[in-house]
Amino acid sequence: MCTTLCWLPQAVKIIREKKTSGISLLTQSVFTLGVALWATYGLLLNDPPIIYANLVTLVFSSAILILKLRYP
């Protein structure tokens, strides 16, 4: 739960400040892809804990990635 929700404060901070200079686009992109692959793995196994945890993380990580592209 901690590793899933840890992205929420970062997303909120970016939305408030409209600054992403401290975030690496490459790192955030690779992380988001990795989380998407884990979610896919969970779907293939039909394993709800893997699916749900990674889908929530994917939402936050994708939001941060989109904000990074919008506010370089």
Buried (B, 14 or more C-beta within 10 A) or exposed (E): EEEBEEBBEBBEBBEEEEEBEEBEEEEBBEBBEBBBEBBEEBBEEEEEEBBEBBBBBBBBBBBBBBBBEEBE
